[in-house]
Amino acid sequence: MRQDSVRRERTERSVEPSDGGGEPPEDTAEGGDGNRHRRRTGRERPPRRKRRVLRWSATVLSVLILGTAGAGYLYYQHLNNNLETDDLNLGDHRAPEPTPNAAGQTPLNILLIGSDARNSKENQKLGGAKETFGAPPLADVQMLLHLSADRTNMSVISMPRDTLLQIPKCTDPDDGKVYQQTGPRAMTNESLGRGGPGCTVATWEKLTNIHINHFMMVDFSGVVSMADAIGGVPVCVDKNIHSRDRAGHGSGLKLKKGTTEVQGKQALQWLRTRYGFEGGTDISRAKAQHMYMNALVRKLRENTGLTSPNQLRKLAEEATDALKVDDGLGTIKKLYDLGNELKKVSPERTTMTTMPFEYAGERVVPKPGDAEQLFRLVRDDIPLDGKGRKKPAEEKLSDDPAAADDKIAVQVQNGTRSATEPPAGGRASAVAQLLAGKGFTKATPDTTTALSEEKTVIRYPSAELEGDAQRIAKSLGMRLSSVKKSTDVSGVTLVVGADWREGDTPPKAKKNDDRTPDSADALSGSDKKACMKVDPNFTW
């Protein structure tokens, strides 16, 4: 169960903006703590423990711009008590766990969530919009971090907050309130207000069928306190920028052309800026967040920050106090173990992407083909940087033999509705009749449901029905890759997708193309030349 979500006000903290990182703390400047120890004892301070803590802290911070683990075991029990936990998944659907690789390793998928909650005076001051004080929070930043099974590469997918999709039924773990499934055009950021971050996790799993292991969430004040503790992070703009229009819209970010180190409130402004960057959309904002995250990775891996025990203690306090995590990450030990896994990936093997999209009015929807391609690459643990890809495995028949055709029960559903077209009428009945004509006399149409499925798929709930599902695929000339295990169905279910709106033959599936779609706008973690383009209307 969640703890009280209203964090105590941190009135004693300064959240004033920085003009460029400021002076280093006294004991981090040249001739600081290490030199004092040498003068006092005549010996160099043993570096091993400090370096170990620095390496671990840098790794965790480098990938979690929205929040981070503590620094080692400092104040172990105190820091454990700081952490706030919540349920991982509040929906009925769980995406299947990935199959371990030959070494028995599995990927890790962590959903990073930035909440716009105005539930305290501090958050209200930082977020503005006084009329929203106390309103349900929105998940305005959503990033899925994927750590490969062999720990050689990492991928990040950002989803624009204005993405229209279907939010599944979620149950609030605190009061038992049930939020029914929405229609197909709900905004993804509304998922957070439907029981907590576990509903945002459920929404991602429903859309992508990617199994999510953990989530980490932070709000405005948490971002500011964390950014202050970390120190300045270099960001770049190609012109002077002031994110403020005549109506008062904008984050207030004001920077000179070139590279500036931002921290504290100024870092929050960078991460929230939409008005001022070219395009003025959430897509531009996601790109700026990717640049910040990459710069943070490089800075901390080079050990240019966090150079004193005092800084580490401050970071530990701020991080654990700012974070909300699932129970699986609810102790410093668990966060420490996660940090050890994350530190294995270099910036060169880190790839930032944005979910491919197309516009639907002023909002966006997942781009047919490209979005599913990106999700599949992550599901199949294929690196987005194109390195080290293996030849696709041959399709394998189930070890469990299929029943006789006339004994296989299969339900047929119409999933031909898309973001641009209504469902094709009568498809469930037509395909059920087609199957019956092939000898599958127990095929029945579900005429009560109209779904959205990009490609025709056959789902089955358990291993003993895999052979039956594959037999149906073979009879229709479909590839075995179209057969998926899913807890969303109670028996073998064929969903006629938008790729089969007419005719008696499903389209021939092409062999998988394992390239990252160009529309994902991939950015390497090693790119030091990335610079945000500024809208000429917001320059000075």
Secondary structure as GFF3:
##gff-version 3
##sequence-region A 1 540
A	DSSP	three_ten_helix	26	28	.	.	.	ID=ss1
A	DSSP	alpha_helix	33	41	.	.	.	ID=ss2
A	DSSP	alpha_helix	48	63	.	.	.	ID=ss3
A	DSSP	alpha_helix	76	82	.	.	.	ID=ss4
A	DSSP	beta_strand	84	86	.	.	.	ID=ss5
A	DSSP	beta_strand	108	115	.	.	.	ID=ss6
A	DSSP	alpha_helix	121	127	.	.	.	ID=ss7
A	DSSP	three_ten_helix	130	132	.	.	.	ID=ss8
A	DSSP	beta_strand	139	147	.	.	.	ID=ss9
A	DSSP	beta_strand	154	158	.	.	.	ID=ss10
A	DSSP	beta_strand	164	165	.	.	.	ID=ss11
A	DSSP	beta_strand	170	171	.	.	.	ID=ss12
A	DSSP	beta_strand	178	179	.	.	.	ID=ss13
A	DSSP	beta_strand	186	187	.	.	.	ID=ss14
A	DSSP	three_ten_helix	188	193	.	.	.	ID=ss15
A	DSSP	alpha_helix	197	208	.	.	.	ID=ss16
A	DSSP	beta_strand	214	218	.	.	.	ID=ss17
A	DSSP	alpha_helix	220	230	.	.	.	ID=ss18
A	DSSP	beta_strand	233	237	.	.	.	ID=ss19
A	DSSP	beta_strand	241	242	.	.	.	ID=ss20
A	DSSP	beta_strand	254	255	.	.	.	ID=ss21
A	DSSP	beta_strand	258	262	.	.	.	ID=ss22
A	DSSP	alpha_helix	264	272	.	.	.	ID=ss23
A	DSSP	alpha_helix	282	301	.	.	.	ID=ss24
A	DSSP	alpha_helix	309	322	.	.	.	ID=ss25
A	DSSP	beta_strand	324	326	.	.	.	ID=ss26
A	DSSP	three_ten_helix	327	329	.	.	.	ID=ss27
A	DSSP	alpha_helix	332	342	.	.	.	ID=ss28
A	DSSP	three_ten_helix	347	349	.	.	.	ID=ss29
A	DSSP	beta_strand	350	354	.	.	.	ID=ss30
A	DSSP	beta_strand	357	360	.	.	.	ID=ss31
A	DSSP	beta_strand	363	366	.	.	.	ID=ss32
A	DSSP	alpha_helix	370	379	.	.	.	ID=ss33
A	DSSP	three_ten_helix	405	407	.	.	.	ID=ss34
A	DSSP	beta_strand	410	415	.	.	.	ID=ss35
A	DSSP	alpha_helix	427	437	.	.	.	ID=ss36
A	DSSP	beta_strand	443	450	.	.	.	ID=ss37
A	DSSP	beta_strand	457	460	.	.	.	ID=ss38
A	DSSP	three_ten_helix	463	465	.	.	.	ID=ss39
A	DSSP	alpha_helix	466	476	.	.	.	ID=ss40
A	DSSP	three_ten_helix	480	482	.	.	.	ID=ss41
A	DSSP	beta_strand	483	485	.	.	.	ID=ss42
A	DSSP	beta_strand	493	497	.	.	.	ID=ss43
A	DSSP	three_ten_helix	518	520	.	.	.	ID=ss44
A	DSSP	beta_strand	523	524	.	.	.	ID=ss45
A	DSSP	three_ten_helix	536	538	.	.	.	ID=ss46
###
